[in-house]
């Protein structure tokens, strides 16, 4: 199995821990797929700052090849957050940096490179929508994460993306079962092969337009042992897709109902294991002191010097 993360990378900056961690939807899925035994790669745009080198090192340490990625002049994306009462609170985001401002494309042989994978995964955070039709022309399956923001649930956006993907992924923890069913059906009617909704503590639902299967969230015996929920959704996705590929999923062999059930089980197992990992996949380092000082200065200025 060969899985390619195509698109975004970012640094998750935890101010309460005073540590930076590697992350990003496309990066996470590649790392989790590698953890589950797949041959994984990452294709995206890196900045040319120290944080980009930190991300590249983290991917290398995780066994994910990123040698075909591009380095462009500019800053790395940073998501700044705190954990308050066990919940992540996002504070700031610098719009994804150069990775989002000048996103990856499939020119200069990158289309042929991507075609060598069994599945290519991307997301709304990657700004790769213009590349999806080209990906769909290759033998590789295409998965795409719609996340949870309303702007990515419009009929216009779904109609733009769904015809070019084999697996649609949606975060629906804020929606009822009925709302989730309607959204999944909308995505299938628009052209996606499979639509999977993760619903946080309410489990997951998947449909291919013929079968509809649901699964409860995995039980953790002692919730106090949970380290972090960062990346649990991405881990679920990786477990689901790896299991389907193991069972022979390709464009000419869609999954059976039993395959979908097994995929949900594998997604649950992968998500459960992720609960015991610090941040997306560990590899944290201390925030550079000059960055902390800049943040504190900006925060003080925003609050009138307090």
ABEGO torsion letter per residue (X at the ends): XBBBBBEBBBBBBBAAAGBBBBBEAAAAAAAAAAAAGBBBBBBBBBBABAAAAAAAAAAAAAGBBAAABBBBBEBBBBBBBBBBGGBBBBABBAGGEAAAABBBBABGGAAAAAAABABBBBBAAAGAAAAAAAAAABABBBBBBAEABAAAABAAAAAAAAAABABBBBBAAABBAAAAAAAAAAAAAAGBABBBBBAEAAEBBBBAGABBBBBBBBBBABAAABABABGAAAAAAAAAAAAAAAAGBBAABBBBAAAAAAAAAAAAAAAAAAAABBEAAEGBBBBBAAAAAAAAAAAAAAAGGX
